[in-house]
Amino acid sequence: MNKRSKHILVVDDEESIRELLAEYLSNCGYEVTCATSGQEALNYYKSSHFDVVVSDLMMSPIGGMELLSEIKKFDSEALFIMVTGFPSIETALEAVKKGAKDYITKPFNIDDIRLKIERVVLERSLRGKLRDVQGLVWALVISIPIWLILGIVLAKMLK
């Protein structure tokens, strides 16, 4: 994990799940904000920065799938992990199609949540570093011919 603490938004209408995740993730060094509903989570997301959203699927009036869609409209790069007590292949596929980075079923192993958060944050970091390296490579590809031409011109001028 980076030196800067990652900010996690935990969204679940079950108080016991929210409290468990908040306490565990806080003890792991994350800054945690909890929301009791999709609407509350959306309001938090629009007014603050979150590195990862961990959300329950089944909530009302705004469920996890709708929350995912709304957050992706607002921030297409959002890291979203869906949690559900009603797993199905269809909902897992739909969540991933809509942009969720992972899908966890209840009951879950609490360490799995931390590992999945670390993995999606690491993926984002590596993608950013890859873009930086690609930019550097393009800069070198463009600059080498310029320096080569300048060297040839200077060599001819010095003869």
Helices and strands as residue ranges (DSSP letters): E 7-11, H 15-27, E 31-35, H 38-47, E 52-56, H 64-74, E 80-84, H 89-97, E 102-105, H 110-158
